[in-house]
C-alpha cells in the first residue's frame, strides 16, 4: 500500500477520522472482563457483521444488507446481568431502546436514524447487581452506493496488513465487508495484499452489459490512489455469471509482451509466522490464519501453504508498480477536485471516459492542471465488453453476478513503504443515461504491415501476417479515441510479432460505446535490411564509420529506431542537454530498463559510469540486449558455459548471466582462437550482425 503521504497527513487522519478497534490484551484486563457481564449469543438480521466475527468482541462492526431499512441486533446476556440498556455515541442513554422476549434481547439500527452520516454508533451496557458495567460498542454502516450484496471470498496474503498487521492509519487487512459501504478515502479501504491476494463480490441483481451506459462502462471500482504512478497499485479484475467460470476484463496492458497471464506464487508459513513467497522471506508479513479469513476456502494444507495464480503486470524501471492506462483497479483517483490528500472524494457511480489521455505525473500532492480533460478523478471504470477467455479472445457477456479483484503486482523485495497491494474502497454499478448511448463509428481502415484488413460490419476478429518489424495504422474520426494495445495513438510500431499473437484495437467516440477489434498476427521472420539501416543511421548521426568501434549511444539509438522511436513517458535525463541526437533514445532506454544502474546516467559497467559516447564492449552489448529481451517479455534461459573459455575471468560479475545467455542463443560469437574477448570493442558492422541474430532469436 502507498505510504508516501507526508507524516502529518497520516497522523491527522489517524487522530481525527479513523476509529480503530481496541483489543484488550493484558492478563489483568482479561481477568476483569471475565468478571463482568458478557454476551453469550449474538446475531443480526438485515445486516452483516464484519469478518472475522466473534460474539465476545467488545467492538462490533456491521453494514446494512442491500435494500435493508434496519438492522436488528439480537443477543443473550450472561446470567449475572441485572440491567441492560443502550446509549448513543455520546454515551447518552436511549429510553426504551431495548426489547426483550424471554432471555433474548434486541435493539435496532434504523436507516432513518443515520441522517447524512455513513455510520451510527450504539453502546450496549450490561450491568450486574453490584453496578459493575460491561460496554460493547456497535458501529453500523449504511450503504452509500449500489454496491454488491455480499463479499463471498477474501484473502489478504503476503502483506504487512495480513492478520490485521500495521494499524498505523487503520485496519486494512481485515473486515472486507466495510468495502460494501461506499467510502472513497485513502484511509478507508480494504487491502488485498501481495500478488494474488483477492476479494470476490456477489450481486444478486446482476451487472448488465448495458448499452445505456456512457462509454460502455458497466461498473466502477474505487480504490485509494492519491494520483500518479507513485500511487498506482493495479489489480486485475475478473467477472463471472455463476462464480465458477471466470473471464478477465482485459485492461490496457493485457496484450503487452511483458504481462504474464498465468503467474504463480506459492506462499508458505515460516516457523516464526512470517510469509515465504516463492522462496523469498517477507519479514514481518504474517502468514494469514484461518480464523482471520473465514471466507477463504481453507483446505488441510492451506495453513502451511497457499498457491495463487493470476495476471502479473511488471514493475517500472523506477521501482513503481505498473501505471496502466485503463482496465485495472486502484490506479485512478476518486477525486475530481483534489489530488494527493484523499480527503475530498467523488464516489457517485458516474463513469468517466477511460479512453481519454492519462497523466504522466509520477508522484506528488499537486494534481495535473488538465484534470477534467484526462482519465482521472472517477475511480477505475470497467466495461463487460472487455471480457476475454484464457487465450485473450473476446467473450460476449450479457450480465455477471460475480466480480473478483486480484493484486497484479509481484512485490517480494519489500521496502520501507510496504508491498504494492491493491486496495478497494467499493465496487458500484455504473449510472446509465436516460436514453441509449449509440455505438462509435467504425474505422474506415485498419492497416497491418501495409495491408488493409477486410473490415465488415459486426465482425471484430481478424487475422494478419507481419514480416519482422511492422506498424498498425487506424484510420478513424479526427476526434476518435484510439488504443492499439496500451498505446493511445492511431499508429503503433512493433519490433516483433507480439508474443501473445494478438493485437487489440479500440475505437471510441464521445460518450458512445467503443468498437473493439482483435487481430491475430502471424510472423514471417525479421528483415535484416531494417537492422542495417538502423545501425547505419546511428553511425551517420554519430559521424563514424561502420568499421569503427560503435558507441553505447549508437546501440541504444539503433534499438530505439527499430522500436519505431517511441517517446518516453516520464524519464527526463537532465544530464543530457536538449538537442543531443541520442537524448530521446537514451531516456526511452532508461525508462524501460534497457540501461540502468546507480542513477539516471549510470549503468552496471566495470567502472560504474555510463559514458554514452564511449566504445561499446561485447559484454556491454550482451547486457543491454539481455535487458531488452526482458523488456520484450521474452524468456531468458541460462546460457552457455563461460568457463570453457580461457579468458572467462575477464567477464565482469554483472555481465556473466548476460554473456552466458548471449552465447547460448548464439547472438554473440566467441573471438579469435575461441576466446570471449568480453572487453573488446564492437564495430558497427559487428553490431548489425549481433542485432540480426538477436532479433531472430526473439521471434
C-alpha positions as CSV (number, residue, x, y, z in Angstrom):
1,X,0.0,0.0,0.0
2,X,1.1,3.5,-0.7
3,X,2.7,5.2,2.3
4,X,4.4,8.1,0.5
5,X,2.0,10.6,2.0
6,X,3.5,13.1,4.4
7,X,3.5,12.1,8.0
8,X,1.3,14.9,9.1
9,X,-1.5,13.7,6.9
10,X,-1.2,10.2,8.4
11,X,-1.2,11.4,12.0
12,X,-4.0,13.9,11.3
13,X,-6.3,11.3,9.8
14,X,-5.3,8.8,12.5
15,X,-6.4,11.1,15.3
16,X,-9.4,12.7,13.7
17,X,-11.1,10.4,11.2
18,X,-10.3,6.8,12.0
19,X,-11.8,4.5,14.6
20,X,-9.5,1.5,15.2
21,X,-10.9,-1.4,17.2
22,X,-9.2,-1.7,20.6
23,X,-8.5,-5.2,21.8
24,X,-7.8,-5.9,25.5
25,X,-4.7,-7.9,25.6
26,X,-3.2,-7.9,29.1
27,X,-4.0,-10.7,31.6
28,X,-5.3,-8.1,34.1
29,X,-7.8,-6.7,31.6
30,X,-8.9,-10.2,30.5
31,X,-9.5,-11.1,34.2
32,X,-11.5,-8.0,34.8
33,X,-13.6,-8.7,31.7
34,X,-14.2,-12.2,32.8
35,X,-15.8,-10.9,36.0
36,X,-18.2,-8.6,34.2
37,X,-21.4,-9.5,32.4
38,X,-21.0,-10.7,28.8
39,X,-22.8,-11.6,25.7
40,X,-23.3,-15.3,25.3
41,X,-25.0,-15.3,21.9
42,X,-25.1,-12.6,19.2
43,X,-26.8,-12.4,15.8
44,X,-28.2,-9.9,13.4
45,X,-31.0,-9.6,10.8
46,X,-30.9,-7.1,8.0
47,X,-27.1,-6.5,8.3
48,X,-23.8,-8.4,8.1
49,X,-21.2,-8.4,10.8
50,X,-17.6,-7.7,9.7
51,X,-15.4,-10.8,9.4
52,X,-13.7,-12.2,11.3
53,X,-16.6,-12.2,13.8
54,X,-16.6,-13.2,17.4
55,X,-19.6,-12.7,19.7
56,X,-17.3,-11.9,22.6
57,X,-15.5,-8.9,21.0
58,X,-16.2,-5.6,22.8
59,X,-16.2,-3.7,19.5
60,X,-18.7,-5.0,16.8
61,X,-19.0,-3.6,13.3
62,X,-21.6,-4.3,10.7
63,X,-23.1,-3.0,7.5
64,X,-26.7,-2.9,6.4
65,X,-27.7,-5.5,3.9
66,X,-28.8,-4.4,0.4
67,X,-32.2,-2.8,0.5
68,X,-32.5,-3.3,4.2
69,X,-34.1,-0.5,6.1
70,X,-32.9,-1.6,9.5
71,X,-30.6,-4.0,11.3
72,X,-31.9,-5.9,14.3
73,X,-29.3,-7.0,16.8
74,X,-30.3,-10.0,19.0
75,X,-28.3,-11.2,21.9
76,X,-28.5,-13.2,25.1
77,X,-26.5,-11.7,28.1
78,X,-24.9,-13.9,30.7
79,X,-26.9,-14.9,33.8
80,X,-25.2,-12.4,36.1
81,X,-26.6,-9.4,34.0
82,X,-29.1,-7.4,36.1
83,X,-29.7,-4.5,33.8
84,X,-29.4,-3.9,30.0
85,X,-29.6,-0.5,28.3
86,X,-28.4,1.3,25.2
87,X,-26.5,4.6,24.8
88,X,-25.7,6.7,21.8
89,X,-22.2,7.7,20.6
90,X,-22.0,10.4,23.3
91,X,-22.9,7.8,26.0
92,X,-26.4,9.3,26.5
93,X,-28.9,6.7,27.5
94,X,-31.6,6.0,24.9
95,X,-35.0,5.3,26.5
96,X,-37.0,2.2,25.5
97,X,-34.3,1.2,23.0
98,X,-34.0,-2.4,24.2
99,X,-36.7,-5.1,23.6
100,X,-36.9,-8.4,25.5
101,X,-38.6,-11.6,24.6
102,X,-37.7,-14.3,27.2
103,X,-34.0,-14.5,27.6
104,X,-33.3,-12.8,24.2
105,X,-32.8,-9.0,24.0
106,X,-32.7,-6.9,20.8
107,X,-32.2,-3.4,19.6
108,X,-32.2,-1.8,16.1
109,X,-30.3,0.5,13.8
110,X,-32.9,2.1,11.5
111,X,-31.8,3.7,8.2
112,X,-33.8,6.8,9.1
113,X,-31.6,7.3,12.2
114,X,-28.4,7.8,10.1
115,X,-29.4,11.2,8.7
116,X,-26.5,12.2,6.5
117,X,-23.9,10.1,8.3
118,X,-22.5,6.9,6.9
119,X,-22.2,5.2,10.3
120,X,-24.1,5.1,13.6
121,X,-22.7,4.1,17.0
122,X,-24.5,2.5,19.8
123,X,-23.0,1.4,23.2
124,X,-24.7,-1.6,24.8
125,X,-24.3,-1.6,28.6
126,X,-24.6,-4.8,30.6
127,X,-24.7,-4.1,34.3
128,X,-24.5,-6.7,37.2
129,X,-26.1,-6.5,40.6
130,X,-23.1,-4.8,42.1
131,X,-23.3,-2.0,39.5
132,X,-20.3,-3.2,37.5
133,X,-20.7,-2.5,33.8
134,X,-19.5,-4.0,30.6
135,X,-19.7,-1.9,27.5
136,X,-19.9,-3.4,24.0
137,X,-19.8,-0.9,21.1
138,X,-21.7,-1.4,17.9
139,X,-20.9,0.6,14.8
140,X,-23.3,0.1,11.9
141,X,-22.8,1.5,8.4
142,X,-25.3,2.2,5.8
143,X,-24.7,1.8,2.0
144,X,-23.9,4.9,0.1
145,X,-23.9,3.5,-3.4
146,X,-25.2,0.5,-5.4
147,X,-22.5,-1.8,-4.0
148,X,-22.5,-5.7,-4.2
149,X,-24.8,-7.7,-1.9
150,X,-22.1,-9.6,-0.2
151,X,-18.4,-10.4,0.0
152,X,-18.1,-14.2,-0.7
153,X,-14.4,-14.6,-0.6
154,X,-11.4,-12.7,0.7
155,X,-7.7,-13.3,1.3
156,X,-5.0,-10.7,2.2
157,X,-1.8,-12.6,1.8
158,X,2.0,-11.8,1.8
159,X,1.2,-8.4,3.2
160,X,2.1,-6.1,6.1
161,X,-1.7,-5.9,6.6
162,X,-2.3,-9.7,6.8
163,X,-4.0,-10.7,10.1
164,X,-4.6,-7.1,10.8
165,X,-1.0,-6.1,10.9
166,X,0.3,-2.5,10.6
167,X,-2.6,-0.5,12.1
168,X,-0.8,2.9,11.9
169,X,-3.6,4.5,10.0
170,X,-6.4,1.9,10.2
171,X,-7.1,-1.8,9.7
172,X,-6.7,-2.7,6.1
173,X,-6.2,-6.5,6.0
174,X,-9.4,-7.5,7.8
175,X,-13.1,-6.7,7.7
176,X,-13.8,-6.9,3.9
177,X,-17.4,-6.0,4.5
178,X,-16.5,-2.4,5.0
179,X,-15.9,-2.2,1.3
180,X,-19.7,-2.5,0.8
181,X,-20.3,0.9,2.3
182,X,-19.1,3.3,-0.4
183,X,-16.4,5.4,1.1
184,X,-13.6,6.5,-1.2
185,X,-10.8,7.9,1.1
186,X,-7.2,6.7,1.1
187,X,-7.6,5.6,4.7
188,X,-10.9,3.7,4.3
189,X,-10.3,0.7,2.0
190,X,-9.5,-2.9,2.5
191,X,-6.2,-4.3,1.2
192,X,-5.8,-7.4,-1.0
193,X,-2.1,-7.8,0.0
194,X,0.7,-9.0,-2.2
195,X,0.4,-10.7,-5.6
196,X,-2.6,-12.9,-5.9
197,X,-4.5,-11.6,-2.8
198,X,-8.1,-11.1,-3.8
199,X,-11.7,-10.3,-2.9
200,X,-14.8,-11.6,-4.6
201,X,-18.2,-9.9,-4.6
202,X,-21.7,-11.1,-5.4
203,X,-24.6,-9.0,-6.9
204,X,-28.0,-10.7,-6.6
205,X,-29.3,-8.3,-9.3
206,X,-26.7,-8.8,-12.0
207,X,-24.5,-6.2,-13.5
208,X,-25.8,-5.7,-17.1
209,X,-23.8,-5.1,-20.2
210,X,-25.9,-2.0,-20.6
211,X,-25.9,0.0,-23.8
212,X,-27.3,3.0,-22.0
213,X,-24.1,3.5,-20.0
214,X,-21.8,6.3,-21.2
215,X,-18.6,5.0,-22.8
216,X,-19.9,1.4,-22.4
217,X,-18.9,1.4,-18.7
218,X,-20.9,-1.1,-16.6
219,X,-19.3,-0.8,-13.1
220,X,-16.7,1.2,-11.3
221,X,-14.1,0.1,-8.7
222,X,-13.0,2.9,-6.3
223,X,-9.5,2.3,-4.9
224,X,-7.4,4.7,-2.8
225,X,-4.9,6.1,-5.2
226,X,-3.6,9.6,-4.4
227,X,-2.7,10.2,-8.0
228,X,0.2,9.4,-10.4
229,X,2.4,6.4,-11.0
230,X,3.8,6.5,-7.4
231,X,0.4,5.6,-6.0
232,X,-0.6,3.1,-8.7
233,X,-1.2,-0.4,-7.3
234,X,-3.1,-2.2,-10.1
235,X,-5.5,-5.0,-9.5
236,X,-6.7,-7.3,-12.2
237,X,-10.5,-7.7,-12.5
238,X,-12.4,-10.8,-13.4
239,X,-16.1,-11.4,-13.8
240,X,-18.5,-14.4,-13.7
241,X,-22.1,-15.2,-14.1
242,X,-22.0,-18.3,-11.8
243,X,-18.9,-17.9,-9.7
244,X,-17.3,-20.9,-11.4
245,X,-16.4,-19.8,-14.9
246,X,-14.3,-16.6,-14.9
247,X,-13.3,-14.2,-17.6
248,X,-10.7,-11.4,-17.3
249,X,-11.7,-7.9,-18.2
250,X,-8.6,-7.2,-20.4
251,X,-7.1,-3.9,-19.4
252,X,-4.8,-1.7,-21.5
253,X,-1.7,-3.8,-20.8
254,X,-3.3,-7.3,-21.2
255,X,-1.7,-7.9,-24.6
256,X,1.7,-6.5,-23.9
257,X,4.5,-9.0,-24.1
258,X,5.7,-8.4,-20.5
259,X,2.3,-9.1,-19.0
260,X,2.2,-12.6,-17.7
261,X,-1.2,-14.3,-17.9
262,X,-0.5,-17.2,-15.6
263,X,2.0,-16.2,-13.0
264,X,2.0,-18.4,-9.9
265,X,3.2,-17.7,-6.3
266,X,3.5,-20.2,-3.6
267,X,3.1,-18.6,-0.1
268,X,4.4,-20.7,2.8
269,X,4.3,-20.2,6.5
270,X,7.7,-19.7,8.1
271,X,8.4,-21.2,11.5
272,X,8.2,-17.8,13.1
273,X,4.8,-17.0,11.4
274,X,6.3,-14.8,8.6
275,X,5.4,-15.4,5.0
276,X,7.7,-17.0,2.4
277,X,6.8,-16.1,-1.2
278,X,8.4,-18.3,-3.9
279,X,11.3,-18.9,-1.6
280,X,11.7,-15.2,-0.5
281,X,11.0,-14.5,3.2
282,X,8.8,-11.4,3.6
283,X,9.9,-10.5,7.1
284,X,7.3,-9.0,9.3
285,X,4.5,-10.0,6.9
286,X,2.4,-12.6,8.8
287,X,1.1,-15.7,7.2
288,X,-2.7,-15.4,7.1
289,X,-4.6,-17.5,9.7
290,X,-7.8,-19.3,9.0
291,X,-9.6,-17.6,11.9
292,X,-8.9,-14.2,10.4
293,X,-10.1,-15.2,6.9
294,X,-13.2,-17.3,7.4
295,X,-14.5,-16.6,3.9
296,X,-11.5,-18.2,2.3
297,X,-11.8,-21.9,1.5
298,X,-9.1,-23.4,3.7
299,X,-8.0,-26.9,2.9
300,X,-6.0,-29.1,5.2
301,X,-2.7,-27.8,3.8
302,X,-3.6,-24.2,3.4
303,X,-2.5,-23.4,7.0
304,X,1.0,-24.2,5.8
305,X,1.0,-23.2,2.1
306,X,-1.3,-21.3,-0.3
307,X,-0.8,-21.2,-4.1
308,X,-2.2,-18.3,-6.1
309,X,-2.2,-17.7,-9.8
310,X,-3.2,-14.8,-11.9
311,X,-2.2,-12.0,-14.2
312,X,1.1,-10.2,-13.3
313,X,2.0,-6.7,-14.5
314,X,5.7,-5.9,-14.5
315,X,7.1,-3.1,-12.3
316,X,8.5,0.0,-13.9
317,X,12.2,0.6,-14.0
318,X,11.9,3.2,-11.3
319,X,10.5,0.6,-8.9
320,X,6.9,1.8,-9.0
321,X,4.2,-0.7,-9.9
322,X,2.8,-0.5,-13.4
323,X,0.8,2.6,-14.3
324,X,-1.6,1.2,-16.9
325,X,-3.9,3.5,-18.9
326,X,-7.2,1.7,-18.1
327,X,-8.8,-1.5,-17.0
328,X,-7.3,-2.1,-13.6
329,X,-8.4,-1.4,-10.1
330,X,-6.7,1.1,-7.7
331,X,-4.9,3.2,-10.4
332,X,-7.0,6.3,-10.9
333,X,-8.1,8.8,-8.1
334,X,-11.5,9.1,-6.6
335,X,-11.4,12.9,-6.6
336,X,-12.4,15.2,-9.4
337,X,-11.4,18.3,-7.4
338,X,-8.4,17.3,-5.3
339,X,-5.2,15.4,-5.7
340,X,-2.9,13.7,-3.1
341,X,-4.9,14.1,0.1
342,X,-7.6,11.6,-0.3
343,X,-9.9,13.8,1.9
344,X,-12.2,15.1,-0.9
345,X,-13.6,12.2,-2.9
346,X,-16.4,11.8,-5.5
347,X,-18.0,8.3,-5.2
348,X,-21.1,8.9,-7.2
349,X,-21.2,5.9,-9.7
350,X,-20.7,8.3,-12.6
351,X,-18.3,6.9,-15.2
352,X,-15.5,8.9,-16.9
353,X,-14.2,8.1,-20.3
354,X,-11.4,5.6,-19.8
355,X,-10.0,6.2,-23.3
356,X,-9.1,9.8,-22.6
357,X,-5.4,10.7,-22.2
358,X,-3.8,9.9,-18.8
359,X,-1.5,11.9,-16.6
360,X,2.3,11.4,-16.8
361,X,2.8,12.6,-13.2
362,X,4.8,10.1,-11.2
363,X,4.1,11.4,-7.7
364,X,3.4,14.5,-5.6
365,X,0.4,16.2,-3.9
366,X,-0.3,18.6,-6.7
367,X,-2.6,17.3,-9.4
368,X,-2.5,18.0,-13.2
369,X,-3.9,21.2,-14.4
370,X,-6.0,19.5,-17.0
371,X,-7.7,17.0,-14.6
372,X,-11.0,17.4,-16.3
373,X,-9.6,16.5,-19.7
374,X,-7.9,13.3,-18.7
375,X,-9.0,9.9,-17.4
376,X,-8.8,10.7,-13.7
377,X,-11.0,11.5,-10.7
378,X,-13.8,9.0,-11.1
379,X,-12.3,5.7,-9.9
380,X,-11.5,2.9,-12.3
381,X,-14.2,2.2,-14.8
382,X,-14.9,-1.2,-16.4
383,X,-16.8,-2.5,-19.5
384,X,-18.1,-6.0,-19.7
385,X,-17.2,-5.9,-23.4
386,X,-13.5,-6.2,-22.3
387,X,-14.2,-9.8,-21.2
388,X,-11.8,-12.3,-22.7
389,X,-11.0,-16.0,-22.3
390,X,-7.7,-17.6,-21.3
391,X,-6.5,-17.2,-24.9
392,X,-7.2,-13.5,-24.9
393,X,-10.1,-13.8,-27.3
394,X,-13.4,-11.9,-26.7
395,X,-16.4,-13.4,-24.8
396,X,-19.9,-12.0,-25.1
397,X,-21.4,-11.4,-21.7
398,X,-25.0,-10.1,-21.2
399,X,-24.6,-9.8,-17.5
400,X,-22.5,-11.0,-14.5
401,X,-23.2,-11.6,-10.8
402,X,-19.7,-12.0,-9.5
403,X,-16.7,-9.6,-9.6
404,X,-13.2,-10.6,-8.4
405,X,-10.3,-8.2,-7.9
406,X,-6.8,-9.6,-7.5
407,X,-3.5,-7.8,-6.9
408,X,-1.4,-7.9,-10.1
409,X,1.9,-6.7,-8.8
410,X,4.6,-9.2,-7.7
411,X,6.5,-7.4,-4.9
412,X,8.8,-9.6,-2.9
413,X,11.6,-7.1,-2.4
414,X,9.5,-5.1,0.1
415,X,10.9,-1.7,1.1
416,X,10.1,0.7,3.9
417,X,6.6,1.6,2.5
418,X,5.4,-2.0,2.1
419,X,4.3,-4.0,-0.8
420,X,2.3,-2.6,-3.8
421,X,-1.0,-4.0,-2.7
422,X,-4.3,-3.3,-4.5
423,X,-6.8,-1.5,-2.2
424,X,-10.6,-1.5,-2.7
425,X,-13.0,1.0,-1.2
426,X,-16.1,-0.1,-3.0
427,X,-17.5,-1.6,-6.2
428,X,-20.6,0.1,-7.6
429,X,-22.9,-0.3,-10.6
430,X,-22.3,2.5,-13.1
431,X,-25.1,5.1,-13.6
432,X,-26.7,4.9,-17.1
433,X,-28.2,7.6,-19.3
434,X,-31.9,8.1,-19.8
435,X,-31.6,7.3,-23.4
436,X,-29.5,4.6,-25.1
437,X,-26.0,5.6,-26.0
438,X,-25.1,4.8,-29.6
439,X,-22.1,2.9,-30.8
440,X,-18.9,4.5,-32.0
441,X,-18.4,4.8,-35.8
442,X,-16.2,2.0,-37.3
443,X,-12.8,3.0,-38.6
444,X,-12.5,3.3,-42.3
445,X,-9.4,1.2,-42.3
446,X,-7.0,-0.8,-40.1
447,X,-3.7,-1.5,-41.8
448,X,-1.2,-4.1,-40.6
449,X,2.2,-4.1,-42.1
450,X,0.9,-2.2,-45.2
451,X,-2.1,-4.5,-45.8
452,X,-5.7,-3.3,-45.0
453,X,-7.9,-5.7,-43.1
454,X,-11.1,-6.6,-44.9
455,X,-13.4,-4.9,-42.4
456,X,-17.0,-6.0,-42.2
457,X,-19.8,-4.6,-40.1
458,X,-20.3,-6.7,-37.0
459,X,-17.1,-8.6,-37.4
460,X,-14.4,-7.9,-34.8
461,X,-11.8,-10.7,-35.1
462,X,-9.3,-10.7,-38.0
463,X,-6.0,-12.4,-39.0
464,X,-3.0,-10.6,-40.4
465,X,0.6,-11.5,-41.4
466,X,3.6,-9.4,-40.5
467,X,7.2,-9.5,-41.6
468,X,9.6,-8.7,-38.7
469,X,9.1,-5.1,-37.6
470,X,5.8,-3.7,-38.7
471,X,3.2,-1.0,-38.0
472,X,-0.5,-1.0,-37.3
473,X,-2.4,2.1,-38.5
474,X,-6.0,3.0,-37.8
475,X,-7.9,5.4,-39.9
476,X,-10.8,6.8,-37.9
477,X,-12.5,10.0,-37.0
478,X,-10.5,13.1,-36.2
479,X,-11.6,13.2,-32.6
480,X,-11.8,9.4,-32.1
481,X,-10.0,7.9,-29.1
482,X,-7.9,5.1,-30.4
483,X,-5.9,2.5,-28.5
484,X,-3.6,-0.1,-30.1
485,X,-2.9,-2.4,-27.2
486,X,-1.7,0.0,-24.5
487,X,-0.7,2.9,-26.7
488,X,-3.2,5.7,-27.3
489,X,-2.4,6.5,-30.9
490,X,-3.6,6.0,-34.5
491,X,-0.3,4.3,-35.3
492,X,1.9,1.9,-33.4
493,X,5.1,0.1,-34.4
494,X,6.0,-3.4,-33.3
495,X,9.6,-4.6,-33.3
496,X,8.4,-8.2,-33.3
497,X,5.3,-10.2,-33.8
498,X,3.6,-9.9,-30.4
499,X,4.5,-12.8,-28.1
500,X,0.8,-13.5,-27.4
501,X,0.0,-13.3,-31.1
502,X,-2.8,-10.8,-30.6
503,X,-3.2,-7.0,-31.1
504,X,-6.3,-5.2,-29.8
505,X,-7.6,-2.0,-31.4
506,X,-10.2,0.1,-29.7
507,X,-12.0,3.0,-31.4
508,X,-14.3,5.2,-29.3
509,X,-16.2,8.5,-29.9
510,X,-17.7,11.0,-27.5
511,X,-19.9,9.2,-24.9
512,X,-20.5,6.2,-27.2
513,X,-19.7,2.6,-26.7
514,X,-16.4,1.6,-28.3
515,X,-15.7,-0.8,-31.1
516,X,-13.1,-3.4,-30.2
517,X,-11.1,-5.4,-32.8
518,X,-8.9,-8.4,-32.2
519,X,-6.2,-9.1,-34.7
520,X,-4.3,-12.5,-34.7
521,X,-0.9,-11.8,-36.1
522,X,1.3,-14.4,-37.7
523,X,5.0,-13.5,-38.1
524,X,7.3,-14.3,-41.1
525,X,10.8,-13.6,-39.7
526,X,12.8,-10.4,-39.5
527,X,14.2,-8.3,-42.3
528,X,18.0,-7.8,-41.8
529,X,17.9,-4.7,-44.1
530,X,16.0,-2.8,-41.4
531,X,18.7,-3.6,-38.9
532,X,21.4,-2.5,-41.2
533,X,19.6,0.8,-41.9
534,X,19.1,1.5,-38.1
535,X,22.8,0.9,-37.4
536,X,23.9,2.9,-40.4
537,X,21.6,5.8,-39.3
538,X,23.0,5.8,-35.8
539,X,26.6,5.7,-37.2
540,X,25.8,8.5,-39.5
541,X,24.4,10.7,-36.7
542,X,27.5,9.9,-34.6
543,X,29.7,10.7,-37.7
544,X,31.6,7.4,-37.5
545,X,32.3,4.6,-40.0
546,X,30.7,1.2,-39.6
547,X,34.1,-0.4,-39.4
548,X,35.0,1.8,-36.4
549,X,34.1,0.9,-32.8
550,X,30.4,1.5,-32.0
551,X,29.4,3.8,-29.1
552,X,26.9,2.8,-26.4
553,X,24.6,5.6,-27.6
554,X,24.7,4.2,-31.1
555,X,23.4,0.8,-30.0
556,X,20.6,2.4,-27.9
557,X,19.7,4.7,-30.8
558,X,19.5,1.7,-33.2
559,X,17.3,-0.2,-30.8
560,X,15.1,2.9,-30.4
561,X,14.8,3.2,-34.2
562,X,13.9,-0.5,-34.5
563,X,11.2,0.0,-31.9
564,X,9.7,2.8,-34.1
565,X,11.1,5.6,-31.9
566,X,8.6,5.6,-29.0
567,X,8.5,8.7,-26.8
568,X,9.4,8.2,-23.2
569,X,6.5,8.7,-20.8
570,X,8.2,10.1,-17.7
571,X,12.0,9.8,-17.9
572,X,13.9,13.1,-18.2
573,X,17.7,12.8,-18.2
574,X,18.7,16.3,-17.4
575,X,22.4,15.4,-17.7
576,X,21.9,15.1,-21.4
577,X,21.4,18.5,-22.9
578,X,18.4,19.2,-25.1
579,X,19.3,18.8,-28.8
580,X,21.8,15.9,-28.3
581,X,20.9,13.4,-31.0
582,X,20.5,10.4,-28.7
583,X,18.7,12.1,-25.8
584,X,15.2,10.7,-26.6
585,X,16.6,7.2,-27.3
586,X,18.6,7.3,-24.0
587,X,15.6,8.4,-22.0
588,X,13.5,5.6,-23.6
589,X,16.2,3.0,-22.8
590,X,16.5,4.3,-19.2
591,X,12.7,4.3,-18.7
592,X,12.3,0.7,-20.0
593,X,15.3,-0.6,-18.0
594,X,17.3,-1.4,-21.1
595,X,20.0,0.7,-19.5
596,X,20.0,1.1,-15.7
597,X,22.2,1.3,-12.7
598,X,23.0,3.6,-9.8
599,X,21.3,6.7,-11.1
600,X,20.0,8.1,-14.3
601,X,23.3,8.2,-16.2
602,X,24.9,5.1,-14.7
603,X,24.7,1.5,-15.8
604,X,26.2,-1.7,-14.5
605,X,29.6,-1.3,-16.1
606,X,33.0,-2.1,-14.7
607,X,33.8,1.5,-13.7
608,X,30.2,2.2,-12.5
609,X,29.8,5.0,-15.1
610,X,27.8,5.2,-18.2
611,X,29.5,7.1,-21.0
612,X,27.1,7.3,-24.0
613,X,29.9,8.2,-26.3
614,X,32.3,5.6,-25.1
615,X,33.2,2.5,-27.1
616,X,30.7,-0.4,-26.7
617,X,32.3,-3.7,-25.5
618,X,30.9,-7.2,-26.1
619,X,29.9,-7.7,-22.5
620,X,28.1,-4.3,-22.5
621,X,26.2,-5.2,-25.7
622,X,25.3,-8.6,-24.2
623,X,24.0,-6.9,-21.1
624,X,21.9,-4.3,-23.0
625,X,20.4,-7.0,-25.2
626,X,19.8,-9.2,-22.2
627,X,17.7,-6.4,-20.6
628,X,16.0,-5.6,-23.8
629,X,14.9,-9.2,-24.1
630,X,13.2,-8.8,-20.7
631,X,11.6,-5.6,-21.8
632,X,10.1,-7.5,-24.7
633,X,8.8,-10.2,-22.4
634,X,11.0,-12.9,-23.7
635,X,12.3,-15.8,-21.6
636,X,16.0,-15.6,-20.8
637,X,17.1,-19.1,-20.0
638,X,20.6,-19.8,-18.7
639,X,23.1,-19.9,-21.5
640,X,26.5,-21.3,-22.4
641,X,29.3,-22.3,-20.0
642,X,31.7,-19.4,-19.8
643,X,34.4,-21.5,-18.0
644,X,35.3,-23.3,-21.2
645,X,36.9,-20.1,-22.5
646,X,40.4,-19.2,-21.4
647,X,39.6,-15.5,-20.8
648,X,36.3,-16.1,-18.9
649,X,37.8,-14.4,-15.9
650,X,37.7,-11.1,-17.7
651,X,33.9,-11.1,-17.8
652,X,32.6,-8.8,-15.1
653,X,30.3,-10.2,-12.5
654,X,27.4,-8.0,-13.6
655,X,27.7,-9.3,-17.2
656,X,28.1,-13.1,-16.6
657,X,24.4,-14.0,-16.9
658,X,24.1,-11.8,-20.0
659,X,27.2,-13.2,-21.6
660,X,26.2,-16.8,-21.0
661,X,22.7,-16.1,-22.4
662,X,24.1,-14.4,-25.5
663,X,26.5,-17.2,-26.2
664,X,23.8,-19.8,-25.6
665,X,21.5,-18.0,-28.0
666,X,24.4,-17.7,-30.5
667,X,23.8,-13.9,-30.5
668,X,27.4,-13.0,-29.7
669,X,30.1,-15.3,-31.1
670,X,33.5,-16.0,-29.4
671,X,36.5,-14.1,-30.5
672,X,39.7,-15.4,-32.2
673,X,41.0,-18.7,-31.1
674,X,37.9,-19.4,-29.0
675,X,38.3,-16.5,-26.6
676,X,35.4,-14.5,-25.3
677,X,37.1,-11.1,-25.6
678,X,34.4,-9.5,-23.3
679,X,36.3,-6.2,-23.1
680,X,36.8,-6.0,-26.9
681,X,35.0,-3.2,-28.7
682,X,32.2,-3.9,-31.2
683,X,32.2,-2.3,-34.6
684,X,29.1,-1.1,-36.3
685,X,29.3,-4.0,-38.8
686,X,29.6,-6.5,-35.9
687,X,26.7,-4.8,-34.0
688,X,24.4,-5.2,-37.0
689,X,25.3,-8.9,-37.2
690,X,24.7,-9.4,-33.5
691,X,21.4,-7.5,-33.7
692,X,20.3,-9.7,-36.6
693,X,20.9,-12.8,-34.5
694,X,19.2,-11.2,-31.5
695,X,16.0,-10.4,-33.4
696,X,15.9,-13.8,-35.0
697,X,16.3,-15.4,-31.5
698,X,13.4,-13.3,-30.2
699,X,10.8,-14.3,-32.8
